[in-house]
C-alpha cells in the first residue's frame, strides 16, 4: 500500500491515490530526487517556480486539469 508510515504533502497524497511513483515524476519532470522527496513529504517546503512548472507539466500527462494551487499556496 502506498504512503503507509510516510509523511506526505498534498502532492504526495495525490500521487499515492493514483498509484504514481515518485520515480516516474522524477523522470518526467527532470526534478532531482532530493527535491522531489521534499516536494512530496515536507509540508513546509516551497519549491521554486521552475520546479513547480516542471512538476505540473509532467502531472498534466496524467490529469490535464491539474493546477499548482492544488498542491501549494500560491
N, C-alpha and C positions, 0 to 999 in steps of 0.2 A: 504494500500500500504506500502511496506517495505521501510524503510530508510528516510521517509519524516521528515525533520526538524532535522535529526541526522547527526552529523559529522561521516564520515565513512572512514576507511582506504581501501586500495586495497582489503584486506581480507574481510572486512565488506561489501564492494560493491559486491564482488564475491558471498558471502553468500546470500545477498539480491536478486541478479539476478537469483539465483537458488531456491529461496523460502525456504532457510535453516535457521532455527532459531539458534541463539547463544546457546540456551539451549541444543539443540541437540549436538552441537560441544563440549560444556562443559561436557556433559555425556560421549560422545565417546572418548574424549581426556584425561579426568581426570584433565584438567586445571581448576584452581579456577575461580569463576565468576568474581572477581575483575581483574584478569589477562586477562581474555577473553574480558572484557569490554575495557581494554586498547588496546589489540591487534586489536580489531575491530573498535575503534573510535579515538584513539590518534595517529596522523600521525608521531610524533617524537618518538614513543615508539618502542624500540627494545627488543623483548623478548629474554630470554636465549636460548641457543642451545637446551636444553632439552625440553623447551616449544615448540619451532619450530618443533622438531621431533614429539612430541605428536600430534600437530595440523595437520601436514602434513600426518601422519599415518591415522588419522581419516578422513581427506578430501579425501584420496585415496579410501575410500569406495564409494565415490560419483563419483570421477574422478581419475582413476588410473594414469593419466599422469600429475597430479598437481605437481608443484615443488616450493620449498621455495622461489626461486628468483622471482617468480611471485608476491610475497607479500612484500618481504623485500630485501633491497640492501645487497647482500652477497659478 
